[in-house]
Amino acid sequence: MSIAENILKIKSELGDSAVLVAVSKTKPVEDLLEAYKIGQRLFGENKVQELVSKNEVLPDDILWHYIGHLQTNKVKYIAPFVSVIHAVDSLKLLRTINKEAKKNRRVIECFLQFHIAQEDTKFGLDMEEVEAIINNDAFKTFENVRITGVMGMATYTSDKEQVRDEFRRLKFIFDTIKSRHFFGHDSFKEISMGMSGDYKLAIEEGSTIVRVGSLIFGARQ
Ligand SMILES: *Cc1c(COP(=O)(O)O)cnc(C)c1O
């Protein structure tokens, strides 16, 4: 199937439950354009340099989602245009995003990344660390970042029940943070979970944003 057909199929499965971020890392701009032509506007990248290069040549109305681990010294390169940063995992990173967003007179949406997988190789916060960030006095002064949700990656396993449990945990974490800190804030509403292998499970467990790459563009080279 073509890139266009893959996107249309996934979108029809998502319905109104969740939006699709097409994860285009390592893919050539021609592939992104094929997706763009049938209306795809949300694209996910995980390398700063690659994202900057693609942004230079692709249409302005693309909404770029940065989904990788982000180093503070690289925030300045994407701050002028990035739409959402999915993997915020420290106060230091949040402070830098706020500073760079301010220079650009922008507000950048951020998701707090949680560690839900069993593997300890994956980045992410636990509940205690998130509380420490949100309750920090500095955090309250950040006017150029808006925390709009949470993000997580499940363990890479064929055990569906384990993956489901991990997604459930992220949903629970979202609900907890929402009630404690963002009650009545409509902007805190996103749960970024689900990839090519597990997005259907993620939808069942409350995902609002899925990040799908290989199922759209083919396996990684
Ligand atoms: C690569 C990547 C994806 C997409 O993975 P696929 O299995 O190719 O769909 C989603 N989220 C993150 C954080 C990624 O790095």
The ligand as a MOL file (V3000), in Angstrom:
LIG
                    3D

  0  0  0     0  0            999 V3000
M  V30 BEGIN CTAB
M  V30 COUNTS 15 15 0 0 0
M  V30 BEGIN ATOM
M  V30 1 C 10.0150 6.1460 16.1430 0
M  V30 2 C 9.0560 6.5540 17.1650 0
M  V30 3 C 7.6880 6.3170 16.9940 0
M  V30 4 C 7.1170 5.5600 15.8050 0
M  V30 5 O 7.4720 4.2130 15.8520 0
M  V30 6 P 6.8760 3.1560 14.8170 0
M  V30 7 O 7.0020 1.8660 15.5220 0
M  V30 8 O 7.7370 3.2700 13.5980 0
M  V30 9 O 5.4700 3.5320 14.5490 0
M  V30 10 C 6.8250 6.7790 17.9770 0
M  V30 11 N 7.2740 7.4320 19.0680 0
M  V30 12 C 8.5830 7.6740 19.2610 0
M  V30 13 C 8.9910 8.3960 20.4910 0
M  V30 14 C 9.5150 7.2450 18.3140 0
M  V30 15 O 10.8100 7.4850 18.5330 0
M  V30 END ATOM
M  V30 BEGIN BOND
M  V30 1 1 1 2
M  V30 2 1 2 3
M  V30 3 2 2 14
M  V30 4 1 3 4
M  V30 5 2 3 10
M  V30 6 1 4 5
M  V30 7 1 5 6
M  V30 8 2 6 7
M  V30 9 1 6 8
M  V30 10 1 6 9
M  V30 11 1 10 11
M  V30 12 2 11 12
M  V30 13 1 12 13
M  V30 14 1 12 14
M  V30 15 1 14 15
M  V30 END BOND
M  V30 END CTAB
M  END
